[in-house]
Amino acid sequence: MTDTETNRENAGSCHLGDGMTRAEVRAWFIGEVLPLEPVLTQYLHRNWRNQADIDDLLQDVYVRVCEAAQKQQLNSTRSFVFTTARNLLVDRVRRGRVIPIDTVESLEALSAAVDEPGPDRNLMAREELRRVEAALDRLPPRCREVVVLRRIEGLSRRNIAERMGITEATVSEHLANGMRAMTDMLYSDPTGPGRGP
């Protein structure tokens, strides 16, 4: 065996830092990281506007994860992979917007751009809004008025009572009934007993 082959053999099994050997990293990557690829890809699609970058982002996440595994012990693979992906996206946003780091008050200000809703999240939000509007429309008129005044316009129970000419207790009753009915309409199982096939 030549020196080069011996070095290559040793490099494959030597410990790097406090982390795993290259062979252990490879086995860990195949067994624990690769199965996360569908969920990770979905996460990247939801949080990155330029869909043409997704494959490159995925590879960058993999590189960072493998490099870190060689240097340190990792506790939770899933948590580490998604934290790495989030940090990569934040780094890309930061570089893309060329924000001087000293002008940003916190990392949360930088990550706000990552959390901007994409088209799919906007579509889901609009659909949820339609469902809420439909549920509101199905409430009795007085009950609907109380729910709108309290939950949407933010009026106090006292102000609602004065505006509608009813007691605060009646306002509370309408509000409780309205919220219960809306919760049932929005979150009950449509295939539950007596609700269809």
Contacts in CASP RR format, 6 or more apart in sequence:
PFRMAT RR
TARGET T0000
AUTHOR 0000-0000-0000
METHOD contacts of the structure
MODEL  1
MTDTETNRENAGSCHLGDGMTRAEVRAWFIGEVLPLEPVLTQYLHRNWRN
QADIDDLLQDVYVRVCEAAQKQQLNSTRSFVFTTARNLLVDRVRRGRVIP
IDTVESLEALSAAVDEPGPDRNLMAREELRRVEAALDRLPPRCREVVVLR
RIEGLSRRNIAERMGITEATVSEHLANGMRAMTDMLYSDPTGPGRGP
1 9 0 8 1.000
11 22 0 8 1.000
12 21 0 8 1.000
12 22 0 8 1.000
12 23 0 8 1.000
13 21 0 8 1.000
13 22 0 8 1.000
13 23 0 8 1.000
14 21 0 8 1.000
14 22 0 8 1.000
15 21 0 8 1.000
16 22 0 8 1.000
16 70 0 8 1.000
16 71 0 8 1.000
17 70 0 8 1.000
17 71 0 8 1.000
17 72 0 8 1.000
18 71 0 8 1.000
18 72 0 8 1.000
18 73 0 8 1.000
19 69 0 8 1.000
19 70 0 8 1.000
19 71 0 8 1.000
19 72 0 8 1.000
19 73 0 8 1.000
19 74 0 8 1.000
20 28 0 8 1.000
20 69 0 8 1.000
20 70 0 8 1.000
22 70 0 8 1.000
25 66 0 8 1.000
25 69 0 8 1.000
25 70 0 8 1.000
28 69 0 8 1.000
28 77 0 8 1.000
29 62 0 8 1.000
29 65 0 8 1.000
29 66 0 8 1.000
29 69 0 8 1.000
32 77 0 8 1.000
33 62 0 8 1.000
33 65 0 8 1.000
33 77 0 8 1.000
33 81 0 8 1.000
36 77 0 8 1.000
36 78 0 8 1.000
36 81 0 8 1.000
37 58 0 8 1.000
40 58 0 8 1.000
40 61 0 8 1.000
40 81 0 8 1.000
40 82 0 8 1.000
40 85 0 8 1.000
41 54 0 8 1.000
41 58 0 8 1.000
43 82 0 8 1.000
43 85 0 8 1.000
44 54 0 8 1.000
44 57 0 8 1.000
44 58 0 8 1.000
44 61 0 8 1.000
44 85 0 8 1.000
44 89 0 8 1.000
45 51 0 8 1.000
45 54 0 8 1.000
45 120 0 8 1.000
46 118 0 8 1.000
46 120 0 8 1.000
46 121 0 8 1.000
47 86 0 8 1.000
47 89 0 8 1.000
47 114 0 8 1.000
47 115 0 8 1.000
48 54 0 8 1.000
48 57 0 8 1.000
48 89 0 8 1.000
48 92 0 8 1.000
49 118 0 8 1.000
57 85 0 8 1.000
57 88 0 8 1.000
57 89 0 8 1.000
57 92 0 8 1.000
60 88 0 8 1.000
61 81 0 8 1.000
61 84 0 8 1.000
61 85 0 8 1.000
61 88 0 8 1.000
64 84 0 8 1.000
64 87 0 8 1.000
64 88 0 8 1.000
65 80 0 8 1.000
65 81 0 8 1.000
65 84 0 8 1.000
68 74 0 8 1.000
68 80 0 8 1.000
68 84 0 8 1.000
74 80 0 8 1.000
86 111 0 8 1.000
86 114 0 8 1.000
89 114 0 8 1.000
90 107 0 8 1.000
90 110 0 8 1.000
90 111 0 8 1.000
90 114 0 8 1.000
93 110 0 8 1.000
93 113 0 8 1.000
93 114 0 8 1.000
94 101 0 8 1.000
94 110 0 8 1.000
97 113 0 8 1.000
99 110 0 8 1.000
104 110 0 8 1.000
117 125 0 8 1.000
131 186 0 8 1.000
132 182 0 8 1.000
132 186 0 8 1.000
134 185 0 8 1.000
135 181 0 8 1.000
135 182 0 8 1.000
135 185 0 8 1.000
135 186 0 8 1.000
136 144 0 8 1.000
136 147 0 8 1.000
136 148 0 8 1.000
136 182 0 8 1.000
137 144 0 8 1.000
138 181 0 8 1.000
138 185 0 8 1.000
139 147 0 8 1.000
139 178 0 8 1.000
139 181 0 8 1.000
139 182 0 8 1.000
142 164 0 8 1.000
142 174 0 8 1.000
143 174 0 8 1.000
143 177 0 8 1.000
143 178 0 8 1.000
143 181 0 8 1.000
144 178 0 8 1.000
145 164 0 8 1.000
146 160 0 8 1.000
146 164 0 8 1.000
146 171 0 8 1.000
146 174 0 8 1.000
146 175 0 8 1.000
146 178 0 8 1.000
147 174 0 8 1.000
147 175 0 8 1.000
147 178 0 8 1.000
147 179 0 8 1.000
147 182 0 8 1.000
149 155 0 8 1.000
149 159 0 8 1.000
149 160 0 8 1.000
149 163 0 8 1.000
149 164 0 8 1.000
150 157 0 8 1.000
150 160 0 8 1.000
150 171 0 8 1.000
150 175 0 8 1.000
151 179 0 8 1.000
155 163 0 8 1.000
157 168 0 8 1.000
157 171 0 8 1.000
157 172 0 8 1.000
157 175 0 8 1.000
158 168 0 8 1.000
160 171 0 8 1.000
161 167 0 8 1.000
161 168 0 8 1.000
161 170 0 8 1.000
161 171 0 8 1.000
164 171 0 8 1.000
188 195 0 8 1.000
189 195 0 8 1.000
190 196 0 8 1.000
191 197 0 8 1.000
END
